[in-house]
Structures are given as C-alpha cells and as structure tokens.
Amino acid sequence: MFVEQQGMTSGSSVVEAGEQGGRAVARVRLFLGLFAALFGVALALSLFFSIRGAAREYEDLAHFTARSFFQQVVATRRWNALHGGVYVPITAIAQPNPYLEDPQRDIVTTDGLRLTKLNPAYMTRLISEVMRQERGTQLHMTSLKPLRPENAPDDWERKALESFERGATESAAVIGTGETAIYRYIAPLTTEESCLKCHAGQGYQVNDIRGGIGVSFPYQPFNEGLSRRQRGIYSSHVLLFVIGLGYIYFLGHLLLTRVRELQAAASRIRRLEGLLPICAGCKKIRVAGGDAKEQSDWEPIESYIRDRTDATFTHGMCPECVQEYFGNLTKR
C-alpha cells in the first residue's frame, strides 16, 4: 500500500512539474512574440511618420522656393513703379503694351531709336517668359477684375483670390502626380500709391487687394529628391528591424534556456518533496520502482540526493550523537 502510494505521488509530481514547465516556456514565448510585435508596430509607426515628415519637408522646400520667386518679382515691380516705368528698345520681344494708357508710352530718341515704356505688369510678363524658357517656372498675374483678358484667373486661382478677400495671405498646392506634377503658389498684390496711376480707374484704393501673382514650376525634381530620401528611410528601418529581431531572438534563446534550467531544478526538488521510502534503521532510500526485498534497490541517502540534485554532503555529528557515541570521552 505504501509503495503504491509513493509511486503515484512521485509520478504525479513529475507530471505536474512537466506541465508547469511547459506552461512557463509557453508564457515566455508569448511574451517574446508580443514584444516582437510591439517592436514591429513601433518601427512601422516610425516609418510612417518619417516618410510623411520627409514629404512635408520637400513640400516646404518647394513652398519656400515659390515664395522667394514671388517676393523677388514683387520687389522688381515695386522698383519699376517707383521709377514710373522703364524704357526699352522696341523689339520682337518687347512690343508696345496696348493696355498701357500713357501718352509717352512710345518715344523716339534724338538718334532715331524707338523706345517703349514697360510698366510693372508688362515687365512681369516679359520676365515670366525668360524664366519659363530657362527654368520652366511660370509667373501669372491675375485678378478678379483684369484689364487684360489673358490675366483672367482659372478655377484654382479664382478660389485663392476669393480667399484673399477673406484675409488669407497665400495659397499653394501640388497639382498632378509623377512627372507631370506642378507646384502652384499664389499670393496677393496690394495696391500701392504708385499703382493708382494705372488702376485708379478700376476703383482701387491704397492697400486694396487688386489681384495676385501666381508662381508655378515642375515638382518632379522635388519628387526625385523625396524618392532618394524615402529609399534611405526604408533601408534604415529594414536594417533596424532585422537587427532588432535578431537581438530579441538572442535574448529569447537565453531566457528560454534559463527557464528550462530553473524548471529542471524545480522538478528535481519536487521529486525530493514527495514521499520517500526510507529504512527506519540504516536510513537508506529505496529507489523508485525498486523491490523492497532486494537490497540492491536500496541506496544510501547521501548518494540518492547527490545523484538527483546539485547538493553535496559534508559529514559531522550533532551534539546528541556525540553524547551517545563519545559520552564517556567527553566526560573525561
């Protein structure tokens, strides 16, 4: 009866230890999987925001470029207006402006050279043609009340001009995709005292918004720069992902190894905590499954524990045993 109970207890302890060890390993693997998933999600978010930030940087660069063109043109127009216009020789490029009502629009020098006056608007158109041919950049003067039909706004410009009436200071957008993408920018033109010479008849007063100057240029060079930047971002994130997974795998392997070692040690301890058949006389332990009648199946307690654990034994004697075996000597 005692032998059967001991065997059942020992076997159940071993099975329970194995089940607990399996659950511990499963929990560690689950933790490692969740950690790897969180790492992947964090890296994906980093990739998303890095890509979006790079796109925003290149769009800001295009915006700064367009605004610089606009400010340069406005400064040039102001210089022209402050001088009352400038005269240039009449050529195939610089023909007299039919929309300029000025009795001194065309003059002839004493040596017979024919000159025509360029007002700010006409000069802007001529500058725009040079910029279009050399850089692909176009300037377009527009207004809700244009003097020149070619200055009428398109739908995008009209919405921008209407927003200027409500207080907006500029408008910009990337139109199209790929190689045909165009960056468009427009900002308002404010009426100055020098502008009234040509535009007072339209009812404008100083500081009125009388139109805007649009700047447009190909966005392809910015897209190419963005593509190079994005490739670098993708490469760095992929490399970081591979290194991170390798590091997680390495640490996970060490952790699982340690857990298995701890479970093995706990299993050995559980074996010792079960019921052990021990001799009441010599204190030998009968091995599991051994025959109680066979002396070879009984093992000294020191060797039994040493073979099944990491414990080692040192020998000494307790005071009671010293008194029992050497009582007479201690009295002397």
C-alpha positions as CSV (number, residue, x, y, z in Angstrom):
1,M,0.0,0.0,0.0
2,F,2.8,2.4,1.0
3,V,4.8,1.5,-2.2
4,E,1.8,2.1,-4.5
5,Q,1.0,5.5,-2.8
6,Q,4.7,6.6,-3.1
7,G,4.8,5.7,-6.8
8,M,1.6,7.5,-7.5
9,T,2.7,10.6,-5.6
10,S,6.1,10.7,-7.3
11,G,4.7,10.2,-10.8
12,S,2.0,12.9,-10.3
13,S,4.7,15.3,-9.1
14,V,6.8,14.7,-12.2
15,V,3.8,15.1,-14.5
16,E,2.8,18.3,-12.7
17,A,6.3,19.6,-12.9
18,G,6.4,18.9,-16.6
19,E,3.1,20.7,-17.2
20,Q,4.2,23.7,-15.2
21,G,7.5,23.8,-17.1
22,G,5.6,23.7,-20.4
23,R,3.3,26.5,-19.4
24,A,6.3,28.6,-18.3
25,V,8.0,28.1,-21.6
26,A,4.8,28.9,-23.4
27,R,4.4,32.1,-21.4
28,V,8.0,33.2,-22.2
29,R,7.4,32.5,-25.9
30,L,4.1,34.5,-25.8
31,F,5.9,37.4,-24.1
32,L,8.7,37.3,-26.7
33,G,6.1,37.2,-29.5
34,L,4.2,40.2,-28.1
35,F,7.5,42.1,-27.6
36,A,8.5,41.4,-31.2
37,A,5.0,42.5,-32.4
38,L,5.2,45.7,-30.4
39,F,8.7,46.4,-31.8
40,G,7.3,45.8,-35.3
41,V,4.4,48.2,-34.7
42,A,6.7,50.9,-33.2
43,L,9.0,50.6,-36.2
44,A,6.1,50.7,-38.6
45,L,4.8,53.9,-36.9
46,S,8.3,55.4,-37.1
47,L,8.5,54.5,-40.8
48,F,5.1,56.1,-41.4
49,F,5.9,59.4,-39.7
50,S,9.4,59.5,-41.2
51,I,8.0,59.1,-44.7
52,R,5.3,61.7,-44.1
53,G,7.8,64.1,-42.5
54,A,10.2,63.8,-45.5
55,A,7.3,64.5,-47.9
56,R,6.4,67.5,-45.8
57,E,10.0,68.8,-45.8
58,Y,10.2,68.7,-49.6
59,E,6.8,70.4,-50.0
60,D,8.0,73.1,-47.5
61,L,11.1,73.5,-49.7
62,A,9.0,73.9,-52.8
63,H,6.8,76.4,-50.9
64,F,9.9,78.4,-49.8
65,T,11.2,78.4,-53.4
66,A,7.8,79.7,-54.8
67,R,7.5,82.3,-52.1
68,S,11.1,83.5,-52.9
69,F,10.2,83.9,-56.6
70,F,7.1,85.9,-55.7
71,Q,8.9,88.2,-53.3
72,Q,11.6,88.8,-56.0
73,V,9.0,89.7,-58.6
74,V,7.2,92.0,-56.2
75,A,10.4,93.8,-55.4
76,T,11.2,94.2,-59.1
77,R,7.7,95.5,-59.8
78,R,8.0,98.0,-56.9
79,W,11.3,99.3,-58.3
80,N,9.7,99.7,-61.7
81,A,6.7,101.5,-60.3
82,L,8.8,103.9,-58.2
83,H,10.6,105.0,-61.4
84,G,7.3,105.4,-63.3
85,G,8.2,102.6,-65.6
86,V,11.3,101.9,-67.7
87,Y,12.0,102.4,-71.4
88,V,13.5,99.6,-73.6
89,P,14.1,99.4,-77.3
90,I,11.1,98.1,-79.3
91,T,12.0,94.6,-80.5
92,A,10.2,91.4,-81.4
93,I,10.1,90.6,-77.7
94,A,9.3,94.0,-76.3
95,Q,6.4,95.3,-78.3
96,P,4.4,98.4,-77.1
97,N,1.9,97.5,-74.5
98,P,-1.7,98.1,-75.9
99,Y,-3.1,98.1,-72.4
100,L,-0.9,101.0,-71.1
101,E,-2.7,104.3,-71.5
102,D,0.2,106.7,-71.4
103,P,0.8,109.5,-74.0
104,Q,4.5,108.9,-73.5
105,R,4.3,105.2,-73.9
106,D,6.4,105.2,-77.1
107,I,9.2,107.7,-77.7
108,V,12.0,108.2,-80.2
109,T,15.5,109.3,-79.2
110,T,17.4,112.1,-80.9
111,D,19.3,109.4,-82.8
112,G,16.2,107.7,-84.0
113,L,16.0,104.8,-81.6
114,R,12.4,103.8,-80.9
115,L,11.7,103.1,-77.2
116,T,8.6,101.8,-75.4
117,K,7.7,102.0,-71.7
118,L,7.4,98.9,-69.6
119,N,5.0,99.2,-66.7
120,P,5.3,96.7,-63.8
121,A,2.7,94.3,-65.3
122,Y,4.2,94.2,-68.7
123,M,7.7,93.8,-67.3
124,T,6.5,90.9,-65.2
125,R,5.1,89.1,-68.3
126,L,8.5,89.5,-70.1
127,I,10.4,88.3,-67.0
128,S,8.0,85.3,-66.8
129,E,8.8,84.3,-70.4
130,V,12.5,84.3,-69.7
131,M,12.0,82.2,-66.5
132,R,9.8,79.8,-68.4
133,Q,12.3,79.2,-71.1
134,E,15.3,78.9,-68.7
135,R,13.9,77.2,-65.6
136,G,10.4,76.0,-66.5
137,T,9.0,78.5,-64.0
138,Q,5.9,80.5,-65.0
139,L,4.5,83.7,-63.5
140,H,0.9,84.6,-64.0
141,M,-0.6,87.9,-62.9
142,T,-4.3,87.5,-62.3
143,S,-7.2,89.4,-60.9
144,L,-11.0,89.2,-60.4
145,K,-11.2,92.4,-62.4
146,P,-8.4,92.0,-65.0
147,L,-7.6,94.7,-67.6
148,R,-6.1,92.1,-69.9
149,P,-8.2,89.0,-70.8
150,E,-5.2,86.7,-70.5
151,N,-4.9,87.7,-66.9
152,A,-8.3,86.1,-66.0
153,P,-7.9,83.5,-63.3
154,D,-8.5,79.8,-63.7
155,D,-10.7,77.9,-61.1
156,W,-7.8,77.3,-58.7
157,E,-6.6,80.9,-58.9
158,R,-10.2,82.2,-58.5
159,K,-10.7,80.3,-55.2
160,A,-7.3,81.7,-54.0
161,L,-8.2,85.3,-54.9
162,E,-11.6,84.9,-53.2
163,S,-9.8,83.7,-50.1
164,F,-7.5,86.7,-50.2
165,E,-10.7,88.9,-49.9
166,R,-11.4,87.0,-46.7
167,G,-8.0,87.6,-45.2
168,A,-5.8,84.7,-46.5
169,T,-2.2,85.6,-47.2
170,E,-1.2,82.9,-49.7
171,S,-2.3,79.6,-51.2
172,A,-0.3,76.7,-52.5
173,A,-0.8,73.1,-53.7
174,V,0.8,70.2,-55.6
175,I,-1.3,69.6,-58.8
176,G,-1.0,66.3,-60.5
177,T,1.3,63.3,-59.8
178,G,4.5,61.8,-61.2
179,E,6.4,63.6,-63.9
180,T,3.5,65.9,-64.6
181,A,3.2,67.2,-61.1
182,I,3.2,71.0,-60.8
183,Y,3.7,73.1,-57.7
184,R,1.4,76.2,-57.7
185,Y,1.7,79.2,-55.4
186,I,-0.1,82.5,-55.4
187,A,-0.1,85.5,-53.1
188,P,-2.0,88.7,-53.2
189,L,-0.9,92.0,-54.7
190,T,-1.7,95.0,-52.5
191,T,-2.4,98.4,-54.2
192,E,0.3,101.0,-53.5
193,E,0.3,104.7,-54.3
194,S,2.4,104.1,-57.5
195,C,-0.2,101.6,-58.7
196,L,-3.0,104.1,-58.9
197,K,-1.6,105.7,-62.0
198,C,-2.8,102.7,-64.0
199,H,-5.5,101.2,-61.8
200,A,-7.3,104.2,-60.2
201,G,-9.9,103.9,-62.9
202,Q,-10.9,100.5,-61.6
203,G,-11.9,101.9,-58.3
204,Y,-8.9,100.6,-56.3
205,Q,-7.6,102.5,-53.3
206,V,-4.3,102.2,-51.4
207,N,-4.0,98.8,-49.5
208,D,-6.8,97.2,-51.5
209,I,-6.2,93.6,-52.8
210,R,-6.3,94.1,-56.6
211,G,-5.1,90.6,-57.6
212,G,-2.3,88.2,-57.2
213,I,0.8,86.8,-58.8
214,G,0.9,83.0,-59.4
215,V,4.1,81.0,-59.5
216,S,4.2,77.5,-60.9
217,F,7.1,75.1,-61.7
218,P,7.6,71.4,-62.2
219,Y,7.6,69.4,-58.9
220,Q,9.5,66.4,-60.5
221,P,12.9,67.5,-59.1
222,F,11.4,67.6,-55.6
223,N,9.8,64.2,-56.1
224,E,13.1,62.7,-57.2
225,G,14.8,64.1,-54.1
226,L,12.0,62.8,-52.0
227,S,12.3,59.3,-53.6
228,R,16.0,59.2,-52.7
229,R,15.2,60.2,-49.1
230,Q,12.5,57.6,-48.8
231,R,14.7,54.9,-50.0
232,G,17.2,55.8,-47.3
233,I,14.4,55.7,-44.7
234,Y,13.1,52.4,-45.9
235,S,16.6,50.8,-45.8
236,S,17.5,52.1,-42.3
237,H,14.2,50.8,-40.9
238,V,14.5,47.4,-42.6
239,L,18.1,47.1,-41.2
240,L,16.9,48.2,-37.7
241,F,14.0,45.6,-37.9
242,V,16.4,42.8,-38.8
243,I,18.9,43.8,-36.1
244,G,16.0,44.2,-33.5
245,L,14.5,40.7,-34.3
246,G,18.0,39.1,-34.1
247,Y,18.6,40.7,-30.7
248,I,15.1,39.6,-29.5
249,Y,15.8,36.1,-30.7
250,F,19.2,36.0,-29.0
251,L,17.8,37.3,-25.7
252,G,14.8,35.0,-26.0
253,H,17.0,32.0,-26.5
254,L,19.0,32.8,-23.4
255,L,15.8,33.4,-21.4
256,L,14.2,30.1,-22.6
257,T,17.4,28.2,-21.7
258,R,17.4,29.8,-18.2
259,V,13.7,28.9,-17.7
260,R,14.3,25.3,-18.7
261,E,17.2,25.1,-16.3
262,L,15.0,26.5,-13.5
263,Q,12.2,24.1,-14.3
264,A,14.6,21.2,-14.3
265,A,15.9,22.2,-10.9
266,A,12.3,22.7,-9.6
267,S,11.4,19.3,-10.9
268,R,14.3,17.7,-9.0
269,I,13.2,19.5,-5.9
270,R,9.7,18.3,-6.3
271,R,10.9,14.7,-6.5
272,L,12.6,15.1,-3.2
273,E,9.5,16.7,-1.6
274,G,7.4,13.6,-2.4
275,L,7.0,10.5,-0.1
276,L,10.4,8.7,0.1
277,P,10.5,5.0,1.3
278,I,13.4,5.2,3.8
279,C,14.7,2.5,6.0
280,A,14.0,3.1,9.7
281,G,17.3,1.6,10.7
282,C,20.1,2.5,8.3
283,K,18.2,5.4,6.6
284,K,18.8,4.0,3.1
285,I,16.2,5.1,0.4
286,R,14.5,2.7,-1.9
287,V,14.7,3.8,-5.5
288,A,11.5,4.5,-7.4
289,G,10.0,1.3,-8.7
290,G,12.5,-0.9,-6.7
291,D,11.7,-4.1,-4.9
292,A,11.6,-3.7,-1.1
293,K,13.0,-7.1,-0.7
294,E,16.1,-6.5,-2.9
295,Q,19.0,-5.0,-1.1
296,S,20.4,-3.6,-4.3
297,D,17.3,-1.3,-4.7
298,W,18.2,0.5,-1.5
299,E,20.6,3.4,-1.8
300,P,22.4,5.5,0.8
301,I,20.7,8.8,1.4
302,E,23.8,10.7,0.5
303,S,24.2,9.2,-2.9
304,Y,20.5,9.4,-3.6
305,I,20.3,13.1,-3.1
306,R,23.7,13.7,-4.7
307,D,22.7,12.0,-7.9
308,R,19.4,13.8,-8.2
309,T,20.3,17.3,-7.1
310,D,23.3,19.7,-7.2
311,A,23.7,19.3,-3.4
312,T,26.9,17.9,-1.9
313,F,27.4,16.5,1.6
314,T,29.9,17.2,4.4
315,H,29.9,15.0,7.4
316,G,29.8,16.0,11.1
317,M,27.9,14.9,14.2
318,C,25.1,16.6,16.1
319,P,25.5,17.1,19.9
320,E,23.1,14.2,20.6
321,C,25.1,11.8,18.6
322,V,28.3,13.0,20.1
323,Q,26.9,12.4,23.5
324,E,25.6,8.9,22.5
325,Y,28.8,7.7,20.9
326,F,31.5,9.6,22.7
327,G,29.8,10.4,26.0
328,N,32.4,8.8,28.2
329,L,35.2,10.6,26.4
330,T,33.6,14.0,26.7
331,K,33.1,13.4,30.4
332,R,36.8,12.7,30.9
